[in-house]
């Protein structure tokens, strides 16, 4: 039952405080003319959240201000929760994308290392051109030349090669390019070996180490591609390409696919090192703090 007020014609009002999920409960019902509070259940069994006596318009304005502050705080809390959810989803999406790009980068790094081996051992850096021989003397030799061997075609299906590939002894004129290609090969395979460090070290650090190794490999390969034509004025080149051979002039020969593959390797090294630097910097910028501190290792390449 409700407490009756001794004053006639009491004015009643309700303070509604509902959540955003559509709650229909009302707050306490007050008697403005008297501080007595109407008991719960007196208005159709409605439940009151709390009871505060109100005496005038100033207290009503205070209640409204408190209600506004409460709604504002709820809205700010909801916005902060939504913002944290968006940030978490963004980081998750970045991790998935970076993982896919990282796997692609690792596969390309392994392919680049295999290409380096082919560049080093193949005797196809320079080869003779197709000439129309009309007779009147000995036929010019036909064959190819690399860093370690000179191969001349004979009547047999297999060409006759002179050199020391098995002992990795380069031709005397091409020792400097051979050493530079070997250094480049070592750097690339070292970057391949660093892929195992993703499980034990900070991911961004490993990416940057691999980037510097690949950048150094590309620089060594550039020097090898420049020094190789500078060394053409040698006995091996004259025996294969004629007497008109000089530095940067192959005479009757032309560059073959192994030398072109070496120049493409320079471009490959530049792209891979740049991509590794980008992945390392993005890893530092966007991953959560616990991942930066080393709690999450190998996150991008973990399958």
C-alpha positions in Angstrom: 0.0 0.0 0.0 1.0 3.6 -0.6 1.7 6.1 2.1 -1.0 8.8 1.9 0.1 12.4 2.0 -1.9 14.7 4.3 -1.8 17.4 1.5 -4.5 17.3 -1.1 -3.8 16.8 -4.8 -0.3 15.5 -4.7 1.8 15.8 -7.8 3.6 12.6 -8.8 6.3 12.0 -11.2 8.6 9.1 -12.1 12.3 9.0 -12.9 12.9 6.5 -15.7 16.3 4.9 -15.8 16.6 2.3 -18.5 19.4 0.6 -20.3 19.8 0.7 -24.1 18.3 -2.9 -24.3 14.8 -1.6 -24.0 14.1 -2.1 -20.3 10.6 -1.0 -19.4 10.9 -0.7 -15.6 10.3 2.6 -14.0 12.2 4.1 -11.2 10.7 5.2 -7.8 7.6 7.3 -7.7 7.8 10.4 -5.5 5.4 12.7 -3.9 6.5 16.2 -4.6 4.3 17.7 -2.0 5.5 15.5 0.8 8.8 13.7 1.3 7.1 10.4 1.8 7.9 7.8 -0.9 5.2 5.7 -2.4 5.9 2.1 -1.6 6.9 -0.4 -4.4 3.9 -2.2 -5.9 1.4 0.6 -5.3 1.4 1.5 -9.0 0.6 -1.9 -10.7 3.4 -3.8 -9.0 6.2 -1.6 -10.5 9.7 -2.1 -9.1 11.8 0.9 -8.0 15.5 1.0 -8.3 16.2 3.5 -5.5 14.2 6.1 -3.6 15.2 9.7 -3.2 12.9 12.4 -1.8 12.4 15.4 -4.0 11.1 18.7 -2.7 11.2 21.2 -5.5 12.2 22.1 -9.1 15.9 22.6 -8.2 16.1 19.0 -7.0 14.3 17.9 -10.1 16.9 19.7 -12.2 19.6 18.0 -10.2 18.1 14.6 -10.8 17.9 15.3 -14.5 21.5 16.4 -14.6 22.5 13.2 -12.8 20.5 11.2 -15.3 22.3 13.1 -18.2 25.7 12.5 -16.7 24.8 8.8 -16.3 23.7 8.5 -19.9 26.8 10.4 -21.1 29.1 8.1 -19.1 27.4 5.1 -20.5 27.8 6.4 -24.1 31.5 7.1 -23.5 32.0 3.6 -22.1 30.2 2.1 -25.1 32.3 4.1 -27.5 35.6 3.1 -25.8 34.5 -0.5 -25.9 33.7 -0.3 -29.6 37.0 1.5 -30.3 38.9 -1.3 -28.5 37.0 -3.9 -30.5 37.8 -2.2 -33.8 41.5 -1.9 -32.8 41.6 -5.5 -31.9 40.0 -6.6 -35.1 42.4 -4.3 -37.1 45.4 -5.8 -35.4 44.1 -9.3 -36.1 43.5 -8.5 -39.8 47.0 -7.0 -40.0 48.6 -10.1 -38.5 46.8 -12.3 -41.0 47.9 -10.2 -43.9 51.4 -9.8 -42.7 51.7 -13.6 -42.1 50.7 -14.2 -45.8 53.1 -11.7 -47.1 55.8 -13.0 -44.8 55.4 -16.6 -46.1 55.6 -15.3 -49.6 58.7 -13.4 -48.8 60.3 -16.5 -47.2 59.5 -18.6 -50.3 61.0 -15.9 -52.6 64.1 -15.8 -50.4 64.6 -19.5 -50.8 64.1 -19.3 -54.6 66.6 -16.5 -54.7 69.2 -18.6 -52.9 68.7 -21.4 -55.4 69.1 -18.9 -58.3 72.4 -17.8 -56.7 73.7 -21.4 -56.9 72.8 -21.6 -60.5 74.4 -18.3 -61.3 77.6 -19.4 -59.6 78.1 -22.8 -61.2 76.6 -22.5 -64.7 79.2 -21.8 -67.5 76.8 -19.7 -69.5 77.7 -16.1 -68.7 79.1 -15.6 -72.2 78.5 -17.6 -75.3 79.5 -17.4 -79.0 77.2 -16.0 -81.5 75.8 -17.9 -84.5 78.2 -17.2 -87.4 77.8 -18.3 -91.0 81.1 -20.0 -91.8 82.1 -19.9 -95.5 85.3 -22.0 -95.3 88.8 -20.9 -96.2 90.3 -21.7 -92.8 89.6 -23.4 -89.5 86.1 -23.0 -88.2 85.8 -20.6 -85.2 85.1 -22.4 -81.9 81.6 -22.4 -80.5 80.8 -22.7 -76.9 80.1 -20.9 -73.6 82.1 -19.5 -70.7 81.4 -19.1 -67.0 83.2 -18.1 -63.8 84.7 -21.6 -63.4 84.6 -23.3 -66.8 85.0 -22.9 -70.5 82.9 -25.3 -72.5 83.5 -25.8 -76.2 81.2 -27.7 -78.5 82.6 -30.8 -80.2 81.2 -33.6 -82.4 80.0 -35.3 -79.3 76.6 -34.3 -77.8 78.3 -33.3 -74.5 80.6 -30.2 -74.8 84.2 -30.3 -73.7 84.6 -28.2 -70.5 87.9 -27.0 -69.1 88.1 -25.6 -65.6 87.9 -26.6 -61.9 84.3 -26.5 -60.9 84.7 -29.5 -58.6 87.4 -27.7 -56.6 85.6 -24.3 -56.9 88.7 -22.8 -58.5 87.6 -19.9 -60.8 89.3 -19.0 -64.0 92.2 -16.7 -63.3 90.7 -13.7 -65.0 87.4 -14.0 -63.2 88.5 -14.6 -59.6 87.1 -11.3 -58.3 83.6 -11.8 -59.8 83.6 -15.4 -58.5 84.5 -14.3 -55.0 81.8 -11.7 -55.0 79.2 -14.1 -56.2 80.2 -16.6 -53.5 79.9 -13.8 -50.9 76.4 -13.0 -52.2 75.4 -16.6 -52.1 76.6 -16.9 -48.5 74.6 -13.8 -47.5 71.4 -15.2 -49.1 71.7 -18.6 -47.5 72.4 -16.9 -44.2 69.1 -15.0 -44.5 67.4 -18.4 -45.3 68.9 -19.8 -42.1 67.6 -16.8 -40.1 64.1 -17.9 -40.9 64.5 -20.4 -38.0 65.0 -17.5 -35.6 61.3 -16.4 -35.9 60.5 -19.0 -33.2 63.0 -17.7 -30.7 63.7 -14.0 -31.4 61.7 -10.8 -32.0 60.0 -10.9 -35.4 60.8 -7.4 -36.4 64.5 -7.9 -35.5 64.7 -11.0 -37.6 63.2 -9.3 -40.6 65.7 -6.4 -40.3 68.6 -8.8 -40.1 67.5 -10.7 -43.2 66.9 -7.3 -45.0 70.5 -6.2 -44.3 71.9 -9.6 -45.4 69.9 -9.5 -48.7 70.9 -5.9 -49.3 74.5 -6.9 -48.9 74.0 -9.9 -51.2 72.6 -7.6 -53.9 75.5 -5.2 -53.5 78.0 -8.0 -54.0 76.1 -9.2 -57.0 76.2 -5.7 -58.5 79.9 -5.6 -58.2 80.3 -9.0 -59.8 78.1 -8.0 -62.7 80.3 -4.9 -63.2 83.7 -6.6 -62.8 82.9 -9.6 -65.1 82.8 -7.6 -68.4 85.8 -5.6 -67.2 87.8 -8.9 -67.2 87.0 -10.0 -70.7 90.4 -9.1 -72.0 91.9 -12.5 -71.1 93.3 -15.6 -72.9 90.1 -17.6 -72.3 87.9 -15.0 -73.9 90.2 -14.5 -76.9 90.4 -18.2 -77.5 86.6 -18.5 -77.6 85.5 -15.1 -78.9 88.3 -14.0 -81.2 91.0 -11.4 -81.0 88.7 -8.4 -81.0 87.8 -9.0 -77.4 88.4 -6.2 -74.9 86.9 -4.9 -71.7 83.2 -4.5 -72.1 83.5 -5.7 -75.7 82.9 -9.5 -76.1 84.0 -9.7 -79.8 82.2 -12.6 -81.5 80.4 -13.5 -78.3 77.4 -12.2 -76.4 76.1 -12.4 -72.9 74.1 -15.5 -72.1 71.3 -16.3 -69.7 73.4 -16.8 -66.6 74.7 -13.2 -66.7 71.1 -11.9 -67.3 69.9 -14.0 -64.4 72.6 -12.4 -62.2 71.3 -9.0 -63.1 67.8 -10.1 -62.3 69.1 -11.4 -59.0 70.2 -7.8 -58.2 66.6 -6.6 -58.7 65.3 -9.6 -56.7 67.7 -8.8 -53.8 66.5 -5.2 -53.7 62.8 -6.1 -53.7 63.2 -8.7 -51.0 65.3 -6.5 -48.7 62.8 -3.6 -49.1 59.9 -5.9 -48.3 61.7 -7.2 -45.2 62.4 -3.7 -44.0 58.7 -2.8 -44.5 57.5 -5.9 -42.6 59.9 -5.2 -39.8 58.8 -1.6 -39.4 55.1 -2.4 -39.6 55.6 -5.2 -37.0 57.0 -2.6 -34.6 54.3 -0.1 -35.3 51.1 -2.2 -35.2 51.5 -5.3 -33.1 50.4 -5.3 -29.5 52.8 -4.5 -26.8 53.1 -8.1 -25.5 54.1 -9.1 -29.0 56.8 -6.4 -29.1 58.2 -7.5 -25.7 58.8 -11.0 -27.0 55.8 -12.8 -25.5 54.6 -13.7 -29.0 57.4 -14.9 -31.2 57.2 -16.2 -34.7 53.7 -14.8 -35.0 53.9 -14.0 -38.7 55.2 -17.3 -39.9 53.5 -19.7 -37.5 51.1 -21.9 -39.4 
